[in-house]
Amino acid sequence: MATGGSIVRGVTAPRGCAMDESEGPEEKEETESWIPVQRERSYTSGSLSESSGLKRRKQVEPPPGQVAEEKEPSSKRVKPVSKTLSASGAPPPAKVTPLKKLSLSIQKSIGCKSESRLFSFPPRTRSREPGGGAKRRSSKLWRETFDSAGEELSAREIKRQEVIFELMQGEHTLIEDLNLVRKNYYEPMLKLEILSREELEQIFGILDSLAPLHQDLLERLLKLRLEDGTLEVIGPTMLEWLPCLHAYKTYCCNQVAAKSLLDHKRRCAAVQNFLRLCQESAFSRKLDVWSFLDLPRSRLVKYPLLLKELLKHTGPEHPDYTPLGEAVCMIQTIVSLINSKTGEAECEYYRRRLTYLYESQEEGAVTSSRLLHCHGELKNNKGQRLQVFLFEAALVLTRPITQNHQLQFQVYRQPIPLQELVLEDLPDGEVRVGGSIRGAFTPATERAKNFFRVSFQDRSRGQSHTLQANDSFNKQQWVSCIRQAKAANQRGSTSPGGPPEPPCTLVDISDLSLSSIEDCEKMEDG
């Protein structure tokens, strides 16, 4: 999530195309009239054949009785001689590879002197051994991996084996990436003292405990594989292993605080340079560190999809049909529980960072909220940037501030309970924008787009707010999410059982400005 310099290789100009200004007029004309002819194959001084050498000697040797001119043509291309020894006879210095330059630039930018050997990037290799972080991901299917397999299997059974193979390959890839995160991010940042141990533990959470968990599943499935590469029954194994995923509750609940701390620490030059150089290196595959930290959550969401697909290609007469059905129900329950706890942790995290200027601003609807539907940045009609939070029972407008080196949100005006909120979708060009000198020179129609208004039913309770989104799509997201939150709040207040449970699919923590309800619908459709 940062920018920086890059290593650039030098490019040499074609030999024989440069012209010295000291040449005479005749030599310049001779040079300009020479047109290079592309040869069918290139020769080096050590690979010339005898016939080509004889032809060259015939062309160079003068006729008898004449003395050869020592003047060489100005267009003659001279091959550079490799420097094997220096003038003093000493061997040439060791070649510095681009990866070594990358490592040295990291150490230099961070200012590490005493620990210059503690961090270095592993060289890129073409090894196919498992565990090589720099190797290209394999995209082979099960049928391509086991060539002789599947000749006597039905099309349905082949698809079933493909799903199992995808499940195993996903486990193997996740294990590699989790080990990569610790080796190339956590340990170097700890040794180079870029972040403290406490800060790293907050950002990375219990990431170390997840790799052995998935290694256990992979080993169990490998033991079930037959000689021809097929797996007959994996349902009982999945039923035994799936309860281990409850450990994800701790990891996912920590993600909101982890991302907030990581974004805050990116402002530090040492952290910014380190993460930038890591993203530019080969092992990261041009991915940011948060992409790796979010991999476990992404993997957790895929288990219901994989098991449903596997059950789809398993016939009712198959011995794996019943245990697979039980495994699907189990993983859906686990994901729903983890999502509920993650939503509560996210809501609690932001509620604790709200600061009030007046006691009258404290609203009971905010305190009673257990879910945060969405949040993000919006502008008011004066051009002021506000951080808006749509909680389960109230809409809160805030201004980001920093207190004690921590990000806080100062409540702006009065929070609006959803039961008293009035939403107006304003057409483009209706709102007049003020408070911006730069905006005074642009047409009003260009400045008055993507607005909506929120206000109290009882205008004496507080003032209305005219808010502007970044674009029309973002505006529709906010309007849709507010309407759905109001409807859910009304259903919760009228039903005797209390408010409904949060959606049962994990939302993407990296897209917190989006509606969690819409994200769930997209994931279920996918």
Salt bridges, closest charged atoms under 4 A:
GLU27 OE2 - LYS71 NZ 3.30
GLU72 OE2 - LYS76 NZ 3.69
GLU157 OE2 - ARG160 NE 3.71
GLU171 OE1 - HIS214 ND1 2.77
GLU171 OE2 - ARG299 NH2 2.93
GLU176 OE1 - ARG137 NH1 2.76
GLU176 OE2 - HIS172 NE2 3.15
ASP177 OD1 - ARG137 NH2 2.47
ASP177 OD1 - ARG285 NH1 3.36
GLU187 OE2 - ARG182 NE 3.53
GLU199 OE2 - LYS265 NZ 2.71
ASP208 OD2 - ARG182 NH1 2.44
ASP216 OD2 - ARG220 NE 3.35
GLU240 OE1 - ARG220 NH1 3.54
ASP263 OD2 - LYS259 NZ 3.19
ASP263 OD1 - ARG266 NE 3.52
GLU280 OE2 - ARG276 NH1 3.90
ASP288 OD2 - ARG266 NH2 2.84
ASP294 OD1 - ARG297 NE 2.94
GLU309 OE2 - HIS313 NE2 2.91
ASP320 OD2 - ARG160 NH2 2.90
GLU344 OE2 - ARG370 NH1 3.18
GLU348 OE1 - ARG351 NH2 2.36
GLU348 OE2 - ARG352 NE 2.74
GLU363 OE1 - ARG461 NH2 3.91
GLU377 OE2 - ARG385 NH1 2.73
GLU420 OE1 - ARG461 NE 3.07
GLU424 OE1 - ARG453 NH1 3.67
ASP425 OD1 - LYS475 NZ 2.73
ASP508 OD1 - ARG297 NH2 3.90
